[in-house]
Amino acid sequence: MRKIEQGLFELGEKLTPEQLAFFDQYGFIHFKNFIDKEKVKLFLSEVHRVEKDWIDSGVEKVNGVPLKFGQDENGNKMIQRLAFTSQYSPALHDLLQDPRLKALVDFLHPYEGRLGEDEKDGLVVNHYVRTPSSAFSQMGWHTDSPRDLFLGQKIMPMLNVGIHLDTCPMSNGGLRVMPSTHKQNIFKMLFWKKPFMDHTSEPDEVGFDIEAGDLTVHDGRLWHRVQQSPNFGEESRRRVMYVPLVTGKYKPKNENSKTPFYHYLGKMVQN
């Protein structure tokens, strides 16, 4: 497995030619120190507050998107996947107004892009913590392209912007990508692997040494997976906020939105 060199890129209010060329070639990029440690603490506090409010109120879906529930290392109920989180937190909403995030739309050129705060699943917070009884601690190889097909749409470029809230070296699991697969033909984009079911490590896959506050971007057409942590409890914890950069027709969601079909396939990814 390849290990990408750390510290190569810092994100400003405009992408550099080097950054644009790297992303165009490989379909992913890693920016160091996007937010400082105090902001990390603030956002973790906000995520915990929203999670507690939803659990206490019995919320199971947000704008038609089901929440994914589990148990933490102490057996307490937790939400493993929160959707549209920024709509319930002024601090997280303000984060998405950062001009550095808006600069990322240049990765979508020649398409016009935008942050999908109220589209797709909005600002998603993924919370992984492995326990002996975990049913969801890894995710097999997949692309995000089938979502468009399930919605009867043409596959359009979409970027996943990840803001990492925990330090997670590559040895602790986490995101894995197959470089340059965002440029393959549609058949390989859909069928190179058995989506979500195949967890096989590949010699050419890339992993990341993440520090809390880092930001990653990967093309939704890129084959990617989440590697299971070899650890349990606190040592396995990974919290990542993802917001989509989308193209095409503006399609916001609200409390009356129906649940997309692909969310009914969620049990397939529980391992």
N, C-alpha and C positions, 0 to 999 in steps of 0.2 A: 504494500500500500504506500502510495506517495504521501509525503508530509510537506505541505506548502510552507514556504519560508514566511516567518512571522515578521511583522513590523514594516512590511513593504509599503503599505498604503495608509494614508490618513485622509479623512473625508472633509473637504472644504465646501464652500458654497458653489463651486463649479468643478466638474470632473476634469481631470487632466487627460491629455492624449494617451499617456501610458495606461491609465486606468481604463479608458474606453477600449483600447486595443486588447488589454488582458481579458476583459470581460467578453468582448466579442469572440475571442479565440476559445476561451474555456467555459464560459457560461456561469461563472461564479466569481466572487471577489470578497476579500476579508479586510475590513477597516478596523484599525486599532483605536481604542480610547474614544469612542464616539460620545459617551457620556461619562461623567466623573462618578466617583464612589458615593458621593452624597445624593446624586440623582438616582443612582441604583437603589439606595436605601428608600428613597421617597417612592419610587415606582413599585418596589416590593411591598411597601406598606399599603399603597393604593390597591394593588392586586389583592392583597389579603383582605382588605376592607370590602371590596366588591364581592369576593368569594364568600365571605361570611354573610353578607347581606342576602346573597342569592340562596345560600343553604338555609338560612333562617326563614326566608320567605317561601321556600319550596319551589324556586324557579327551576324549570327543567329545559326550557328552550328560550333563546333570545333571537327575536326577528326570524323565527322559523328554524333556527340552527340549534340542534340538540347539544346540551352540555354533556361532557364526558366525566363521569364520577368514578371515584375509587376510594381507597383508604390509605392514610399515611402510615409511617412506621410505627405509630402508636395506636393504630386501629381507628383513628378518627376519620370521619367522612371528609373528603376533599374533592375539588373539581380539578380534573387533569387537563381539561381543555375548556377555556372560557372564550366566548365569541363576543365581538362588538364591545370589548371592554372599555374602550376610550369614550363611548357614549355615556358611561356611568362614572367617569372620573375626569374632572376638569384638568388635573395635572397630566394625565395621559393624552387628553385631547390637545393640550398645549404642546406636548412633545411632537405631535404629528404636524404642527405648524412650523417646525424647524426648517429653515431654508436649505439646510444640508440634505434633508430627506427629499425635498422637492427637486434638488439637483440630480437625484438618481434617475429621474425620468429620461435623462439623455441616454441611458442605457437602452431605451426602447426605440431610439431613432431608427428608421424614419417615422415610426408611429408616434402619435401624440399620447402621452401617458398622464396618469393622475394617481394620487394615493386613494385607495379604495376604503376609506374609513367607514362608509355606510354601504359598501358593495361586498360581494362574495360573502366572507364571514367576518369582515371588518378586522379590527385589531384583535388577533387571537393570542391568548396566553397559554402556552403548553407547559405543564408542570409534570416532570418525570421524577418519581422517587421509587426505587425498587424495594419491595419487601418480599418475604418468602411466599406470600400469597398473591403477588402482583399478577393481574390479568393483562396489563398493558404497559410494557416496559421497553418495547422496541417497535420499529415499524419497518416493514420490508420494502424492497425496491419498488419505486413507482414514479410516475410523472403526474403533474397536475392537469395535463391536457384532456383526459377523459371527462373532466367536469364540464367543459364546453360541449362535448358531444352529448352528454346526458341532458343538457339543456337545449339541445337541438341547434347549437351554434357552431360556426366555423371556429377551429382552434386558433386562438389569438395569443400573441405574446403576453406573458404575465410574469412579473418578478415577485419573489418572496423576500421581503426585507426582514431580517432577524436581528432584534436587539437583545443581547444576552445579559441576563441578570445574575448569573452564577459563573464563577471560574470553573472551567471544565477542560482539563487536558484531554488530548485525543485518547489517552489510555483509559479514560472514564466513560467512553462511549460518545454518543452524540451524532451530529450530522456527518454523513458520508455522501459524496457526490461522484459521478462519473464524468470527468471533464469532456467538454465538447459534444456531448450527446444531445445538446439542444439543437444541433445542426443536422441530425440524422433524418432519414425519410420517415414518413408518417407511420409506416408499418413497424419499424424498429422503435419509434417513439411510443407505440402502444403495446408492442409484444416482445420486446427484447428480453424481458423477464416476466414471470408470472406476477402481476401487480399485487403488492402488499404481502404476498405469501412467501416470496423468496428472500431469505436473509443472508444469502451466501456472500462472503467477503470476496472482493475482486482485486487482482494484483494492481490494477491501475486506478483504483478508487482513491479519493483524496479525503483525508480527515482534517480536523481543525484543532489547534491548541487555543482554546478560548479563555479570555480573561473577562471578568464581569465588566460590562460597559462597552464591549466590542460590538461591532455590527457586521453582519454578513448579508450578501445578496446572492440569490441564485435564480436562474431562469426556471420557470415552472415546467418547461419542456425538457429540462435536464433530469436524467435518472438520478434519484437520490433515495436515501434511507436513513433511519435512525438506529445506530448501534446500541445494543443493550449494555448498560454499565455492569462491570464485573463486581461492583460493590453493592451493599445494601444500606438502607437508611440514609442518614444525612450525607454520607460520602457519595451517594449516588445521585443526589438532587441536582436537577437541571431545570431552570426556568427561563423560557425564551418567549419574547413577544414578537409576533409576526404580523406585518401589515402588507397587503398586496399592492403592487403597482400595476394598474390595469390599463387596457386600451379598449377601443370600440365604444359602443353605445353605453351611455350612463344608465345603470340599472340598480338604483338604491333599493335597500330592503327596509321593512318596518315591522311593527308588531303583527301585522296581518299577513305577512309573507308566508308562503307554504314551504314546507321542508323539502329541499332538493332531494331527488331520488338517491344520489350517491351517498347521502348520510345514512340511508337505511342499510348500507353495506358495511357499516362500522364494525360489526362483530367479526368481519373477516380479518381485521388487522389486530385483533387482540391475541396476544401471545404471552 
